[in-house]
């Protein structure tokens, strides 16, 4: 029997640039050394018609990269891929146009799969019935929840008759009724001899759907075989890892990540791959280097001439600068002393607030530091002065700087948007499974750690809270004093101001840190710290 899908030594490499200028310089200096990261390295396997293949692995292991290669969305960096048939990828929001309605998305995706207008009209009632999203089918997709998007995407993909179906976390956001409907459809596909790739963090779903399982571990194929055997081995590994100390976890993780960087190794001989064409290319690149250096030198010469022509219109002497600084220091010192000597007016209040400052003090004038808190900790505020708020949480009292507090009463209600509105600005590692990560809010820490891999727990703060950080996915869970996952912080969140003001009707040019109530979540957007804080 001819294989349906064949991977031979497939690798996917990304070049990592610390700054944008490094990427520009690489155009002029092709042989310039730069960081490389292998999302997949030397992966080989064969899958035959009618097989249902599960793909498991820890967060950031390369599962989504593999699914994108299977769907022909991205090309491989090296190796050979042979896919005998048409593949269709189902993932949360993938392939859906947020500006179009559900009906328009159905027509668009069907046209892209080669269906004509008559065939689309015949399929339309079936797809709408399967998606089961009611009147929302006529609404823009940007107003859909992640579950609705998953329903619509799955309904379209399974009715366009693909040879190979790739399901990437798409069932993690649906309810049990929809999951059962999808499972029946997948079993129907298996009977028809179609090939299915299923990616999920749920071991239960994996056991019920998959005949065989591929275990991807930090970019490499760890194991490929019968589902029971591979899943048992994978669960044993997760259990072993969770029993390690935090130091050993970090050491193991760094060791694995180091194997994903650097040159491609031969899978059998563990040697660096360097063939004749590579050596020939390096010779040609040396000539390109010379031309690149000439161009750069010419540009520098032109820019230098411009700087000589354009002279500054004013100068400030160093003595004047020092004198001004001394005057400022004297004034500042006198002002601070006056403020400390003046009596403070205290007003009794009862409010909730979130502080973005980690320092707490034992006096209202904020002189003596008492301890530290995790950012955006919820505080019960009892007193207000011109400088500070007094709080009491779990019999712990203290003071925080007033201008660092965001009051809960100022949170705006935003029913027209949901958490999915911000997904395009999440980091690549986080957005792959963001619904799965959000699902763990409210979980006990032990249960969360059993499901999640690669996190690092930091020291507890004055309230007994701790941060559980995932470096690859760029987010943290906050564990409260009772070891419950109380909130989540998404890092590297840099949305466009125009996008925020359009969707949230708020002027972020004036306020760079604001809070909102969005459906079942309360969120804080901090543009200065580049974070999105989420709590239930």
RAZI-V383624 format. One record per residue. RES is the residue in one letter. PHI is phi in degrees with one decimal (NA if undefined). OMEGA is omega in radians with two decimals (NA if undefined). NEAR is the number of other C-alpha atoms within 8 Angstrom. Layout:
res->RES phi->PHI omega->OMEGA near->NEAR
res->RES phi->PHI omega->OMEGA near->NEAR
This chain:
res->X phi->NA omega->-3.13 near->3
res->X phi->-76.2 omega->3.13 near->4
res->X phi->-62.8 omega->3.10 near->10
res->X phi->-82.8 omega->3.14 near->13
res->X phi->-134.5 omega->3.12 near->11
res->X phi->-130.3 omega->2.99 near->13
res->X phi->-114.0 omega->3.10 near->13
res->X phi->-125.3 omega->3.10 near->11
res->X phi->55.1 omega->-3.05 near->12
res->X phi->-80.1 omega->3.07 near->16
res->X phi->-130.8 omega->3.03 near->14
res->X phi->-126.8 omega->-3.05 near->13
res->X phi->-112.8 omega->3.04 near->12
res->X phi->-121.7 omega->3.05 near->8
res->X phi->-93.6 omega->-3.06 near->8
res->X phi->-104.7 omega->3.13 near->8
res->X phi->-115.8 omega->3.12 near->9
res->X phi->-73.7 omega->-3.14 near->5
res->X phi->-134.2 omega->3.13 near->6
res->X phi->-63.5 omega->-3.13 near->7
res->X phi->-64.0 omega->3.12 near->6
res->X phi->-63.3 omega->3.13 near->9
res->X phi->-67.8 omega->3.11 near->9
res->X phi->-67.5 omega->-3.13 near->8
res->X phi->-63.6 omega->-3.14 near->8
res->X phi->-64.7 omega->3.08 near->10
res->X phi->-69.0 omega->-3.12 near->7
res->X phi->-90.4 omega->-3.13 near->12
res->X phi->-124.8 omega->-3.05 near->11
res->X phi->-60.2 omega->-3.09 near->9
res->X phi->-92.8 omega->3.12 near->9
res->X phi->-60.4 omega->-3.12 near->6
res->X phi->-67.4 omega->3.10 near->4
res->X phi->-148.6 omega->-3.11 near->7
res->X phi->-72.1 omega->3.09 near->9
res->X phi->-125.3 omega->3.12 near->11
res->X phi->-132.0 omega->3.14 near->11
res->X phi->-98.2 omega->3.06 near->12
res->X phi->-67.1 omega->3.01 near->14
res->X phi->-135.8 omega->-3.10 near->16
res->X phi->-141.0 omega->3.02 near->14
res->X phi->61.6 omega->-3.09 near->14
res->X phi->-86.2 omega->3.13 near->12
res->X phi->-135.7 omega->3.04 near->10
res->X phi->-167.0 omega->3.07 near->8
res->X phi->-128.5 omega->3.11 near->9
res->X phi->-127.6 omega->-3.07 near->10
res->X phi->-104.5 omega->-3.09 near->11
res->X phi->-59.7 omega->3.09 near->9
res->X phi->87.4 omega->-3.13 near->11
res->X phi->-85.7 omega->3.07 near->13
res->X phi->-112.3 omega->-2.99 near->13
res->X phi->-110.9 omega->3.03 near->14
res->X phi->-89.6 omega->3.10 near->16
res->X phi->-126.8 omega->-3.14 near->13
res->X phi->-120.8 omega->3.12 near->12
res->X phi->162.1 omega->-3.14 near->11
res->X phi->-70.7 omega->3.14 near->11
res->X phi->-58.4 omega->3.12 near->10
res->X phi->79.9 omega->-3.09 near->9
res->X phi->-78.0 omega->-3.14 near->11
res->X phi->117.9 omega->-3.10 near->13
res->X phi->-63.9 omega->-3.12 near->12
res->X phi->-69.3 omega->3.04 near->8
res->X phi->-61.9 omega->3.11 near->10
res->X phi->-62.7 omega->-3.14 near->9
res->X phi->-65.6 omega->3.10 near->11
res->X phi->-68.7 omega->3.06 near->11
res->X phi->-69.1 omega->3.12 near->11
res->X phi->-63.4 omega->-3.13 near->10
res->X phi->-85.8 omega->3.13 near->11
res->X phi->63.5 omega->3.11 near->8
res->X phi->-79.9 omega->3.11 near->7
res->X phi->-125.7 omega->3.10 near->7
res->X phi->-88.5 omega->3.04 near->7
res->X phi->-77.3 omega->3.08 near->10
res->X phi->-80.8 omega->3.10 near->8
res->X phi->-157.2 omega->-3.11 near->8
res->X phi->92.4 omega->-3.10 near->11
res->X phi->-121.3 omega->3.07 near->9
res->X phi->-126.1 omega->3.09 near->9
res->X phi->-122.4 omega->-3.14 near->8
res->X phi->-121.8 omega->-3.08 near->9
res->X phi->-96.0 omega->-3.12 near->7
res->X phi->140.4 omega->-3.14 near->8
res->X phi->-94.7 omega->-3.12 near->8
res->X phi->-107.0 omega->3.13 near->12
res->X phi->-136.5 omega->-3.11 near->10
res->X phi->-95.8 omega->3.04 near->13
res->X phi->-116.8 omega->3.07 near->14
res->X phi->-142.2 omega->-3.09 near->11
res->X phi->-60.3 omega->3.07 near->11
res->X phi->74.3 omega->-3.08 near->9
res->X phi->-67.1 omega->3.07 near->8
res->X phi->81.7 omega->3.13 near->6
res->X phi->-99.1 omega->3.10 near->9
res->X phi->-92.0 omega->-3.06 near->7
res->X phi->-62.0 omega->-3.09 near->8
res->X phi->-80.1 omega->-3.11 near->7
res->X phi->-94.9 omega->3.07 near->10
res->X phi->-76.7 omega->3.10 near->12
res->X phi->-59.5 omega->3.13 near->13
res->X phi->-62.0 omega->-3.14 near->8
res->X phi->-67.1 omega->3.09 near->8
res->X phi->-67.0 omega->3.10 near->11
res->X phi->-60.5 omega->-3.12 near->10
res->X phi->-63.8 omega->-3.11 near->9
res->X phi->-63.0 omega->-3.11 near->8
res->X phi->-67.0 omega->3.10 near->10
res->X phi->-66.8 omega->3.08 near->13
res->X phi->-62.7 omega->3.13 near->11
res->X phi->-66.6 omega->3.09 near->7
res->X phi->-89.5 omega->3.03 near->7
res->X phi->90.7 omega->3.13 near->6
res->X phi->-83.2 omega->3.09 near->9
res->X phi->-90.7 omega->-3.04 near->8
res->X phi->-61.8 omega->-3.13 near->7
res->X phi->-64.8 omega->3.13 near->6
res->X phi->-64.2 omega->3.13 near->8
res->X phi->-65.9 omega->3.14 near->12
res->X phi->-62.3 omega->3.12 near->8
res->X phi->-71.3 omega->-3.11 near->7
res->X phi->-81.7 omega->-2.99 near->9
res->X phi->-52.2 omega->-3.13 near->9
res->X phi->-60.8 omega->-3.13 near->8
res->X phi->-66.3 omega->-3.14 near->7
res->X phi->-65.4 omega->-3.14 near->12
res->X phi->-63.0 omega->-3.14 near->12
res->X phi->-65.6 omega->-3.13 near->7
res->X phi->-69.2 omega->-3.13 near->8
res->X phi->-64.7 omega->3.04 near->11
res->X phi->53.4 omega->3.11 near->7
res->X phi->-113.1 omega->3.02 near->10
res->X phi->64.7 omega->-3.08 near->5
res->X phi->-69.0 omega->3.14 near->6
res->X phi->-66.5 omega->3.13 near->9
res->X phi->-60.3 omega->-3.13 near->10
res->X phi->-98.8 omega->-3.13 near->8
res->X phi->-100.3 omega->3.08 near->10
res->X phi->-60.5 omega->-3.08 near->12
res->X phi->-63.7 omega->-3.13 near->13
res->X phi->-62.9 omega->3.11 near->7
res->X phi->-92.3 omega->-3.11 near->9
res->X phi->-81.1 omega->2.93 near->10
res->X phi->-77.8 omega->3.12 near->8
res->X phi->-63.3 omega->3.11 near->11
res->X phi->-64.2 omega->3.11 near->9
res->X phi->-64.8 omega->3.12 near->10
res->X phi->-61.6 omega->3.13 near->13
res->X phi->-63.9 omega->3.12 near->16
res->X phi->-59.6 omega->-3.10 near->14
res->X phi->-64.9 omega->-3.14 near->13
res->X phi->-61.1 omega->3.13 near->15
res->X phi->-65.8 omega->-3.11 near->11
res->X phi->-60.0 omega->-3.13 near->12
res->X phi->-67.0 omega->-3.03 near->12
res->X phi->-64.2 omega->-3.07 near->13
res->X phi->-76.8 omega->-3.13 near->10
res->X phi->-103.7 omega->3.05 near->9
res->X phi->-97.6 omega->3.02 near->8
res->X phi->58.3 omega->3.10 near->6
res->X phi->-77.2 omega->3.05 near->13
res->X phi->-78.1 omega->-3.08 near->9
res->X phi->-127.4 omega->-3.12 near->12
res->X phi->-106.8 omega->-3.13 near->15
res->X phi->-117.6 omega->-3.09 near->15
res->X phi->-108.8 omega->-3.07 near->13
res->X phi->-110.0 omega->3.08 near->13
res->X phi->60.2 omega->-3.04 near->12
res->X phi->-70.9 omega->-3.12 near->12
res->X phi->-93.0 omega->-3.08 near->8
res->X phi->-75.3 omega->-3.08 near->9
res->X phi->-111.4 omega->-3.13 near->10
res->X phi->-90.1 omega->3.09 near->11
res->X phi->-83.9 omega->-3.06 near->6
res->X phi->-65.0 omega->3.13 near->6
res->X phi->-63.9 omega->3.13 near->6
res->X phi->-67.1 omega->3.11 near->9
res->X phi->-59.6 omega->3.12 near->10
res->X phi->-63.7 omega->3.12 near->8
res->X phi->-62.7 omega->3.12 near->8
res->X phi->-65.0 omega->3.14 near->8
res->X phi->-62.0 omega->3.10 near->9
res->X phi->-63.0 omega->-3.14 near->8
res->X phi->-67.9 omega->3.11 near->9
res->X phi->-64.3 omega->3.09 near->10
res->X phi->-63.4 omega->3.08 near->9
res->X phi->-64.2 omega->3.10 near->8
res->X phi->-63.6 omega->-3.14 near->10
res->X phi->-63.1 omega->3.11 near->13
res->X phi->-66.1 omega->3.12 near->8
res->X phi->-80.3 omega->3.11 near->7
res->X phi->84.8 omega->3.12 near->9
res->X phi->-82.1 omega->-3.11 near->14
res->X phi->-97.9 omega->-3.06 near->16
res->X phi->-128.5 omega->2.98 near->14
res->X phi->-112.4 omega->-3.04 near->12
res->X phi->-126.0 omega->-3.11 near->15
res->X phi->-112.6 omega->-3.11 near->13
res->X phi->-161.5 omega->3.00 near->13
res->X phi->-86.4 omega->-3.09 near->8
res->X phi->-86.6 omega->3.13 near->7
res->X phi->-66.8 omega->3.12 near->8
res->X phi->-62.0 omega->3.08 near->6
res->X phi->-61.6 omega->-3.11 near->8
res->X phi->-62.6 omega->-3.13 near->12
res->X phi->-66.8 omega->-3.07 near->11
res->X phi->-79.0 omega->-3.05 near->6
res->X phi->-105.3 omega->-2.91 near->12
res->X phi->-92.1 omega->2.99 near->12
res->X phi->-86.1 omega->3.10 near->11
res->X phi->-129.0 omega->-3.11 near->12
res->X phi->-134.1 omega->2.98 near->16
res->X phi->-101.5 omega->3.09 near->14
res->X phi->-103.8 omega->3.09 near->13
res->X phi->-97.4 omega->-3.08 near->16
res->X phi->-129.2 omega->-3.12 near->11
res->X phi->48.9 omega->3.02 near->13
res->X phi->87.9 omega->-3.11 near->12
res->X phi->-118.1 omega->3.11 near->10
res->X phi->-78.7 omega->-3.09 near->12
res->X phi->-79.2 omega->-3.10 near->8
res->X phi->-161.1 omega->3.09 near->9
res->X phi->-142.6 omega->-3.11 near->11
res->X phi->-175.6 omega->3.14 near->9
res->X phi->-58.8 omega->-2.99 near->9
res->X phi->-58.8 omega->-3.09 near->12
res->X phi->-61.1 omega->-3.09 near->7
res->X phi->-64.9 omega->-3.09 near->8
res->X phi->-66.3 omega->-3.13 near->14
res->X phi->-67.1 omega->3.07 near->11
res->X phi->-63.3 omega->3.13 near->8
res->X phi->-66.7 omega->-3.14 near->8
res->X phi->-65.1 omega->3.11 near->9
res->X phi->-65.2 omega->3.09 near->8
res->X phi->-63.8 omega->3.11 near->8
res->X phi->-63.2 omega->-3.14 near->8
res->X phi->-59.6 omega->3.13 near->10
res->X phi->-63.7 omega->3.13 near->9
res->X phi->-61.8 omega->-3.09 near->8
res->X phi->-65.6 omega->-3.11 near->9
res->X phi->-66.8 omega->3.12 near->9
res->X phi->-86.0 omega->3.12 near->6
res->X phi->-71.8 omega->3.01 near->9
res->X phi->-73.2 omega->-3.13 near->6
res->X phi->-59.6 omega->3.14 near->8
res->X phi->-66.7 omega->3.14 near->7
res->X phi->-68.3 omega->3.09 near->8
res->X phi->-60.4 omega->-3.12 near->12
res->X phi->-63.9 omega->3.13 near->10
res->X phi->-62.7 omega->-3.14 near->8
res->X phi->-64.7 omega->-3.12 near->8
res->X phi->-63.5 omega->3.13 near->9
res->X phi->-64.3 omega->3.11 near->8
res->X phi->-64.2 omega->-3.14 near->8
res->X phi->-67.6 omega->-3.14 near->9
res->X phi->-65.7 omega->3.13 near->9
res->X phi->-64.3 omega->3.12 near->8
res->X phi->-74.7 omega->3.11 near->7
res->X phi->-88.1 omega->3.11 near->13
res->X phi->-106.7 omega->3.08 near->10
res->X phi->95.1 omega->-3.04 near->9
res->X phi->-71.5 omega->3.10 near->7
res->X phi->-73.3 omega->3.14 near->7
res->X phi->-101.4 omega->3.03 near->9
res->X phi->-67.7 omega->-3.02 near->10
res->X phi->-62.7 omega->-3.07 near->8
res->X phi->-90.0 omega->-3.03 near->4
res->X phi->-96.2 omega->3.14 near->5
res->X phi->57.8 omega->3.13 near->7
res->X phi->-113.0 omega->3.11 near->7
res->X phi->-69.2 omega->-3.12 near->8
res->X phi->-79.7 omega->3.12 near->8
res->X phi->-147.2 omega->-3.12 near->6
res->X phi->-102.9 omega->-3.08 near->6
res->X phi->-61.8 omega->-3.12 near->6
res->X phi->-62.2 omega->3.12 near->6
res->X phi->-66.1 omega->-3.14 near->8
res->X phi->-66.3 omega->3.13 near->9
res->X phi->-65.9 omega->3.13 near->8
res->X phi->-63.7 omega->-3.13 near->8
res->X phi->-64.8 omega->3.10 near->9
res->X phi->-67.6 omega->3.14 near->8
res->X phi->-66.0 omega->-3.11 near->8
res->X phi->-64.3 omega->3.14 near->10
res->X phi->-64.4 omega->3.07 near->9
res->X phi->-69.1 omega->3.11 near->8
res->X phi->-61.1 omega->3.13 near->11
res->X phi->-58.7 omega->-3.11 near->12
res->X phi->-61.7 omega->3.14 near->8
res->X phi->-62.4 omega->3.14 near->9
res->X phi->-61.9 omega->-3.14 near->10
res->X phi->-66.5 omega->3.11 near->10
res->X phi->-64.0 omega->3.14 near->8
res->X phi->-61.6 omega->-3.14 near->8
res->X phi->-60.6 omega->-3.13 near->9
res->X phi->-61.3 omega->3.13 near->8
res->X phi->-63.8 omega->3.12 near->8
res->X phi->-63.6 omega->3.11 near->8
res->X phi->-62.0 omega->3.13 near->8
res->X phi->-61.1 omega->-3.14 near->8
res->X phi->-62.9 omega->-3.12 near->8
res->X phi->-64.6 omega->3.12 near->8
res->X phi->-62.0 omega->3.11 near->8
res->X phi->-62.4 omega->3.13 near->8
res->X phi->-64.2 omega->-3.14 near->8
res->X phi->-66.4 omega->3.12 near->8
res->X phi->-70.7 omega->-3.12 near->7
res->X phi->-70.6 omega->-3.11 near->6
res->X phi->-89.2 omega->-3.11 near->6
res->X phi->-102.3 omega->3.13 near->6
res->X phi->-69.6 omega->-3.08 near->5
res->X phi->-92.0 omega->-3.12 near->4
res->X phi->-149.4 omega->3.11 near->4
res->X phi->-136.8 omega->3.08 near->5
res->X phi->-120.7 omega->-3.11 near->6
res->X phi->-71.8 omega->-3.13 near->6
res->X phi->-65.6 omega->-3.13 near->6
res->X phi->-67.0 omega->3.10 near->6
res->X phi->-64.2 omega->-3.13 near->8
res->X phi->-63.1 omega->-3.14 near->9
res->X phi->-62.7 omega->-3.13 near->8
res->X phi->-63.2 omega->3.13 near->8
res->X phi->-62.2 omega->3.14 near->8
res->X phi->-62.7 omega->-3.13 near->8
res->X phi->-64.7 omega->3.12 near->8
res->X phi->-61.6 omega->-3.14 near->8
res->X phi->-62.4 omega->3.14 near->8
res->X phi->-64.7 omega->3.14 near->8
res->X phi->-64.3 omega->3.14 near->8
res->X phi->-61.5 omega->-3.12 near->8
res->X phi->-62.1 omega->-3.12 near->8
res->X phi->-64.9 omega->3.13 near->8
res->X phi->-64.7 omega->3.14 near->8
res->X phi->-64.0 omega->-3.12 near->8
res->X phi->-63.8 omega->-3.13 near->8
res->X phi->-65.0 omega->3.12 near->8
res->X phi->-62.3 omega->-3.12 near->8
res->X phi->-63.9 omega->-3.11 near->7
res->X phi->-70.1 omega->-3.09 near->8
res->X phi->-83.0 omega->-3.09 near->6
res->X phi->-79.0 omega->3.06 near->6
res->X phi->-67.9 omega->-3.09 near->5
res->X phi->-109.1 omega->3.08 near->6
res->X phi->-82.5 omega->-3.10 near->6
res->X phi->-115.0 omega->3.11 near->7
res->X phi->-121.5 omega->3.13 near->7
res->X phi->-75.9 omega->3.14 near->7
res->X phi->-139.1 omega->2.99 near->8
res->X phi->-141.1 omega->-3.07 near->8
res->X phi->-136.8 omega->3.01 near->10
res->X phi->-106.2 omega->3.13 near->11
res->X phi->-149.4 omega->3.11 near->12
res->X phi->-123.4 omega->-3.10 near->12
res->X phi->-102.0 omega->3.06 near->14
res->X phi->-97.2 omega->3.06 near->9
res->X phi->-100.6 omega->-3.09 near->10
res->X phi->-85.6 omega->-3.06 near->9
res->X phi->-91.6 omega->2.98 near->10
res->X phi->-123.3 omega->-3.04 near->13
res->X phi->-121.5 omega->3.11 near->14
res->X phi->-105.1 omega->3.11 near->12
res->X phi->-144.4 omega->-3.07 near->9
res->X phi->-68.9 omega->3.12 near->12
res->X phi->-89.3 omega->3.04 near->7
res->X phi->59.0 omega->3.14 near->13
res->X phi->-97.4 omega->-3.04 near->8
res->X phi->-100.6 omega->3.13 near->7
res->X phi->-74.6 omega->-3.09 near->9
res->X phi->-100.4 omega->-3.11 near->9
res->X phi->178.0 omega->-3.12 near->9
res->X phi->-131.5 omega->3.08 near->9
res->X phi->-123.8 omega->3.00 near->12
res->X phi->-73.2 omega->-3.14 near->10
res->X phi->-58.6 omega->3.10 near->8
res->X phi->62.0 omega->3.03 near->9
res->X phi->-70.2 omega->3.11 near->9
res->X phi->-76.4 omega->-3.07 near->8
res->X phi->-122.2 omega->3.02 near->11
res->X phi->-89.7 omega->-3.04 near->11
res->X phi->-90.2 omega->-3.06 near->14
res->X phi->-113.0 omega->-3.10 near->12
res->X phi->-137.0 omega->-3.13 near->12
res->X phi->-130.8 omega->3.01 near->12
res->X phi->-124.0 omega->3.12 near->12
res->X phi->-68.5 omega->-3.09 near->7
res->X phi->-106.9 omega->-2.89 near->10
res->X phi->-148.2 omega->2.94 near->14
res->X phi->-117.1 omega->2.98 near->14
res->X phi->-95.5 omega->3.14 near->13
res->X phi->-128.5 omega->2.99 near->13
res->X phi->-143.4 omega->3.10 near->12
res->X phi->-128.7 omega->3.10 near->9
res->X phi->50.9 omega->3.09 near->5
res->X phi->68.1 omega->3.06 near->5
res->X phi->-101.6 omega->3.14 near->7
res->X phi->-110.2 omega->3.10 near->9
res->X phi->179.6 omega->-3.13 near->12
res->X phi->-127.8 omega->3.08 near->14
res->X phi->-129.4 omega->-3.13 near->16
res->X phi->-63.7 omega->-2.99 near->12
res->X phi->-63.8 omega->-3.05 near->10
res->X phi->-76.3 omega->3.06 near->6
res->X phi->-97.5 omega->-3.04 near->9
res->X phi->-93.2 omega->3.01 near->11
res->X phi->-109.1 omega->-3.06 near->11
res->X phi->-77.7 omega->-3.11 near->10
res->X phi->-63.5 omega->-3.13 near->10
res->X phi->-66.4 omega->3.14 near->6
res->X phi->-89.2 omega->3.11 near->7
res->X phi->-66.1 omega->-3.13 near->10
res->X phi->-91.3 omega->3.09 near->7
res->X phi->-85.2 omega->-3.12 near->7
res->X phi->-125.8 omega->-3.09 near->10
res->X phi->-75.8 omega->-3.06 near->8
res->X phi->-82.4 omega->3.12 near->5
res->X phi->-125.3 omega->3.04 near->11
res->X phi->-139.8 omega->-3.06 near->10
res->X phi->-62.4 omega->-3.14 near->7
res->X phi->-68.5 omega->3.13 near->8
res->X phi->-58.7 omega->-3.01 near->8
res->X phi->-99.6 omega->-2.98 near->8
res->X phi->-60.1 omega->-3.10 near->8
res->X phi->-67.2 omega->3.12 near->6
res->X phi->-106.5 omega->3.04 near->8
res->X phi->-77.9 omega->3.08 near->11
res->X phi->-65.7 omega->-3.08 near->11
res->X phi->-58.8 omega->-3.12 near->7
res->X phi->-67.4 omega->-3.10 near->11
res->X phi->-82.1 omega->-3.01 near->11
res->X phi->-67.2 omega->-3.13 near->10
res->X phi->-56.8 omega->-3.07 near->7
res->X phi->-136.8 omega->-2.99 near->9
res->X phi->-63.3 omega->3.12 near->8
res->X phi->-65.8 omega->3.11 near->9
res->X phi->-65.6 omega->3.13 near->9
res->X phi->-66.4 omega->3.13 near->8
res->X phi->-64.5 omega->-3.11 near->8
res->X phi->-60.0 omega->-3.07 near->6
res->X phi->-82.6 omega->3.03 near->9
res->X phi->-63.6 omega->-3.09 near->12
res->X phi->95.6 omega->3.12 near->8
res->X phi->-73.6 omega->2.94 near->9
res->X phi->-71.6 omega->-3.07 near->9
res->X phi->-59.6 omega->-3.12 near->10
res->X phi->-63.4 omega->3.14 near->6
res->X phi->-69.1 omega->3.11 near->8
res->X phi->-61.8 omega->-3.10 near->11
res->X phi->-67.8 omega->3.08 near->9
res->X phi->-69.0 omega->-3.10 near->10
res->X phi->-87.9 omega->-3.04 near->7
res->X phi->-107.7 omega->-3.08 near->9
res->X phi->-132.3 omega->2.99 near->11
res->X phi->93.7 omega->-3.14 near->10
res->X phi->-83.1 omega->3.13 near->9
res->X phi->-128.3 omega->-3.10 near->10
res->X phi->-87.9 omega->-3.13 near->9
res->X phi->-100.4 omega->-3.08 near->8
res->X phi->-64.2 omega->-3.14 near->6
res->X phi->-77.6 omega->-3.13 near->9
res->X phi->-91.1 omega->-3.07 near->11
res->X phi->-63.9 omega->3.12 near->8
res->X phi->-91.7 omega->-3.09 near->11
res->X phi->85.3 omega->3.10 near->8
res->X phi->-84.5 omega->3.06 near->13
res->X phi->-138.7 omega->3.13 near->14
res->X phi->-107.7 omega->3.13 near->13
res->X phi->-112.9 omega->-2.92 near->12
res->X phi->-100.7 omega->3.07 near->12
res->X phi->-113.7 omega->-3.02 near->11
res->X phi->-66.9 omega->-3.08 near->7
res->X phi->-63.5 omega->-3.07 near->7
res->X phi->-88.2 omega->3.10 near->11
res->X phi->58.2 omega->3.01 near->13
res->X phi->-153.3 omega->3.12 near->12
res->X phi->-135.4 omega->2.90 near->11
res->X phi->-96.4 omega->2.99 near->12
res->X phi->-103.3 omega->3.12 near->13
res->X phi->-100.4 omega->-3.11 near->15
res->X phi->-77.0 omega->-3.06 near->12
res->X phi->-64.3 omega->3.10 near->9
res->X phi->-96.4 omega->-3.14 near->5
res->X phi->60.5 omega->3.02 near->9
res->X phi->-109.9 omega->3.10 near->11
res->X phi->-71.6 omega->-3.01 near->16
res->X phi->-94.7 omega->-3.11 near->12
res->X phi->-158.9 omega->-3.05 near->12
res->X phi->-141.1 omega->3.13 near->14
res->X phi->-118.2 omega->3.11 near->12
res->X phi->-101.1 omega->-3.10 near->12
res->X phi->-93.8 omega->-3.14 near->10
res->X phi->54.9 omega->-3.14 near->9
res->X phi->-94.3 omega->-3.07 near->12
res->X phi->-128.8 omega->-3.13 near->8
res->X phi->-74.7 omega->3.07 near->8
res->X phi->-73.7 omega->-3.10 near->6
res->X phi->-60.3 omega->3.14 near->8
res->X phi->-62.8 omega->3.10 near->6
res->X phi->-62.8 omega->-3.13 near->8
res->X phi->-63.2 omega->-3.09 near->12
res->X phi->-67.3 omega->3.12 near->11
res->X phi->-71.0 omega->-3.06 near->8
res->X phi->-85.0 omega->-3.07 near->7
res->X phi->-110.1 omega->3.12 near->8
res->X phi->51.1 omega->-3.08 near->7
res->X phi->-135.1 omega->3.14 near->7
res->X phi->-89.3 omega->-3.14 near->7
res->X phi->-78.5 omega->3.07 near->10
res->X phi->-69.7 omega->3.12 near->6
res->X phi->-92.3 omega->-3.13 near->5
res->X phi->-118.3 omega->-3.13 near->7
res->X phi->-96.6 omega->3.09 near->10
res->X phi->-145.2 omega->-3.07 near->11
res->X phi->-136.9 omega->-3.14 near->10
res->X phi->-114.7 omega->-3.11 near->13
res->X phi->-143.3 omega->2.94 near->11
res->X phi->-103.8 omega->-3.12 near->13
res->X phi->-125.7 omega->-3.08 near->13
res->X phi->52.1 omega->-3.08 near->7
res->X phi->-90.1 omega->-3.09 near->6
res->X phi->-112.0 omega->2.87 near->9
res->X phi->-110.5 omega->-3.10 near->11
res->X phi->-127.6 omega->3.02 near->12
res->X phi->-124.9 omega->3.06 near->11
res->X phi->-103.7 omega->3.13 near->12
res->X phi->-118.9 omega->-3.08 near->11
res->X phi->-73.1 omega->3.12 near->10
res->X phi->-69.1 omega->-3.13 near->6
res->X phi->-85.8 omega->3.13 near->5
res->X phi->59.8 omega->3.13 near->11
res->X phi->-132.5 omega->2.94 near->13
res->X phi->-119.9 omega->-3.09 near->12
res->X phi->-101.0 omega->-3.08 near->12
res->X phi->-125.1 omega->3.03 near->11
res->X phi->-140.9 omega->-3.11 near->10
res->X phi->-81.2 omega->NA near->9
